[in-house]
Amino acid sequence: MIAAAPIVLSKHEQKLYDLLSDGKEHGRKELLPCLDDELASMDLLRTYMYRLRKKLAPHGIAVINIYGGSYRFLPLPESPPK
């Protein structure tokens, strides 16, 4: 069995991951402080969430956007055997 490669996250991605890993919904205004920048914008947050999605998807974790501006983690469904 091959061991899964570790997930390498940036400082900001790690903070977002830590907050979202409780499985609850978190609003954008709650997530913005993870970026450590008073000038952080919603566009910057969306960029980091996009990068986090790309890095977590191969490990079976989906980052979903909930209508109204919240995010949360969900496990990806298992793919059917071929």
C-alpha positions as CSV (number, residue, x, y, z in Angstrom):
1,M,0.0,0.0,0.0
2,I,1.3,3.4,-0.9
3,A,1.2,6.1,1.7
4,A,-0.7,9.3,0.8
5,A,1.5,12.3,0.2
6,P,1.2,14.9,3.0
7,I,-0.9,18.0,2.3
8,V,1.4,21.1,2.0
9,L,-0.5,24.2,2.9
10,S,0.5,27.8,3.1
11,K,0.2,29.7,6.4
12,H,-3.1,31.2,5.4
13,E,-4.4,28.0,4.0
14,Q,-3.5,26.2,7.2
15,K,-5.4,28.8,9.3
16,L,-8.5,28.4,7.0
17,Y,-8.2,24.6,7.3
18,D,-7.9,24.7,11.1
19,L,-11.1,26.8,11.3
20,L,-13.1,24.8,8.8
21,S,-12.0,21.4,10.1
22,D,-14.7,21.5,12.8
23,G,-17.2,20.6,10.1
24,K,-19.4,23.6,10.7
25,E,-20.4,26.4,8.4
26,H,-18.2,29.5,8.6
27,G,-19.1,32.9,7.0
28,R,-16.7,34.9,4.9
29,K,-16.4,37.6,7.6
30,E,-15.4,34.9,10.1
31,L,-12.8,33.5,7.7
32,L,-11.2,36.9,6.7
33,P,-9.1,37.2,9.9
34,C,-7.3,34.0,8.9
35,L,-5.6,36.0,6.1
36,D,-3.8,38.3,8.7
37,D,-4.4,41.3,6.6
38,E,-6.6,44.3,7.5
39,L,-7.0,45.0,3.7
40,A,-7.9,41.4,2.9
41,S,-10.9,41.3,0.5
42,M,-13.5,38.8,-0.4
43,D,-11.7,38.3,-3.7
44,L,-8.5,37.3,-1.8
45,L,-10.5,34.9,0.4
46,R,-12.1,33.3,-2.7
47,T,-8.5,32.8,-4.1
48,Y,-7.4,31.0,-1.0
49,M,-10.5,28.9,-0.8
50,Y,-9.9,27.9,-4.5
51,R,-6.3,26.8,-3.7
52,L,-7.5,25.0,-0.6
53,R,-10.1,23.1,-2.7
54,K,-7.5,22.0,-5.2
55,K,-5.1,20.7,-2.5
56,L,-7.8,18.9,-0.4
57,A,-9.8,17.2,-3.2
58,P,-7.2,14.5,-3.9
59,H,-7.4,13.6,-0.2
60,G,-11.2,13.2,-0.2
61,I,-12.2,16.6,1.3
62,A,-14.5,19.0,-0.5
63,V,-14.7,22.7,0.4
64,I,-18.2,23.8,-0.5
65,N,-19.6,27.2,-0.8
66,I,-23.1,27.5,0.8
67,Y,-25.5,30.0,-0.7
68,G,-25.2,33.2,1.3
69,G,-21.5,33.3,1.7
70,S,-20.5,30.4,4.0
71,Y,-18.0,27.6,3.5
72,R,-17.6,24.2,5.1
73,F,-15.8,20.9,4.5
74,L,-17.6,17.7,3.3
75,P,-16.1,14.3,2.6
76,L,-16.1,13.6,-1.1
77,P,-18.2,10.6,-2.1
78,E,-16.3,7.4,-2.8
79,S,-15.9,6.7,-6.5
80,P,-17.6,3.5,-7.6
81,P,-15.2,0.6,-8.2
82,K,-14.3,0.0,-11.8
